[in-house]
Amino acid sequence: MKVGLAQIASVWLHKKKTTLKVLEYISQAADQHCDLVIFGEAVLTAYPFWVSITHGATFNDQVQKEIHSHDIKNAICVKDGDLDSICKLAKERSIAIYLGIIERPIDRGGHSLYCTLVSIDKYGVIQSTHRKIRPTYEERLVWSHGDGHGLVTHKLEEFTVGGLNCWENWMPLSRTALYAQG
């Protein structure tokens, strides 16, 4: 199995431009005959780095409200089709994708954001969405806590693959859940 690692920066809090960038890198990975391309945590639409440099915990701060509002507007809603172009390209190019997104799921009220790892198979079908179980440090100011529902592995040719978000790789039970599935 050939795996591509797309270590790219987001177009900061710009869903459309970042999606186009992700599509470009999926095509590049497919051109290099990768079976799977992996993107980093929160690449679509951005890691909340501003929280640490703008006094993110300041109560009732106008700057925080404006940035968070912009973050919410650019978050990914899977049910609204925000990943359709990525799924379509995965199918066209026959490449599996692990993609880190900032998700605003409608089935959870549509008001909270999650750091989510999406698994898309080479047929363009979303196999799972794993919401980060415990956001760390300042992430807790902008992301909600996930659950273990997305701790699943997937068959990819003769391999079994799975993924975690950032610090979850240090959490023994998260890893154990994936190890138990092969």
Secondary structure, DSSP 8 states (H G I E B T S, - for coil): --EEEE-----TT-HHHHHHHHHHHHHHHHHTT-SEEEE-TT-BS---THHHHTTTT-TT-HHHHHHHHHHHHHSB-GGGTTTHHHHHHHHHHT-EEEEEEEE--GGGTS---EEEEEEE-TTS-EEEEEE-SS--GGGGGT-----GGG---EEETTEEE----GGGGG-HHHHHHHHTT-
